[in-house]
Amino acid sequence: MLEIIQLSPKTDNGYFVVKYIKKVLKSPVFWIVIVYTIFLAYSTHIEDPKEIPYPIAQINFKTSRKYISSNYAASSRLGNHLFELASVLSISRDLNRVPIFFIEDCYHEKMWEDTNNLIPGLMNQFLVINGSVPRAIRRTSFHEKCCTFDNPSVLKENKDEYLHLKGTHYQSWKYFSQMRNELLGFLKTPVNNFFYLPVSSESTFV
Ligand SMILES: *[C@@H]1O[C@H](CO)[C@@H](O)[C@H](O)[C@H]1NC(C)=O
């Protein structure tokens, strides 16, 4: 095996790769596969009925307040939602803007329901509007990577009445580190005692 590799000099290998790529690019089968893949990706994307946008939200412009909303990874799970909502709430306070939660499709509706069930106090902080984000609202890039902290102060320059962030996940505790007690207070008190679950002791933390 080693000999075979040594027998073919690098240049030959490179030449072979180029020749092979040219051959593949010329092959109709290759292009059919590409076109079909794109078609499939596109059709499965629009076929998810839960992603069909709700009618555009009716909102007022030129009000005396400023607002903030965000894109959310609404099809993700509850854990993600807690990060997203706590972070956006904290950012809204930094910027002195009213936080809005747009129910843009079925996924957002589920996100709203699930969060309301678990931690109603958190959702209550948001102005909930049933409808998609109007096109007139500019989308602003912020928090483009999942697990980093972007300083919200960079948004202070933005004077849009409705600031809509394109970020999702907001998976950094740094966004809401100062809100620990408040967030705990938002949780709903359980009605059962969970007697079958282990409890914390001096040496274990569960
Ligand atoms: C939001 O609007 C959609 C249709 O536009 C409707 O099906 C849904 O029930 C509404 N949700 C709430 C919470 O009002």
The ligand as a Gaussian input file, in Angstrom:
#p B3LYP/6-31G(d) Opt

LIG

0 1
 C      -52.955000      33.640000      15.922000
 O      -53.458000      33.761000      14.630000
 C      -53.658000      32.534000      13.961000
 C      -54.121000      32.796000      12.553000
 O      -53.738000      33.968000      12.054000
 C      -54.659000      31.702000      14.711000
 O      -54.813000      30.465000      14.071000
 C      -54.168000      31.487000      16.124000
 O      -55.141000      30.812000      16.881000
 C      -53.879000      32.813000      16.793000
 N      -53.244000      32.556000      18.064000
 C      -53.537000      33.240000      19.173000
 C      -52.786000      32.859000      20.385000
 O      -54.358000      34.136000      19.199000

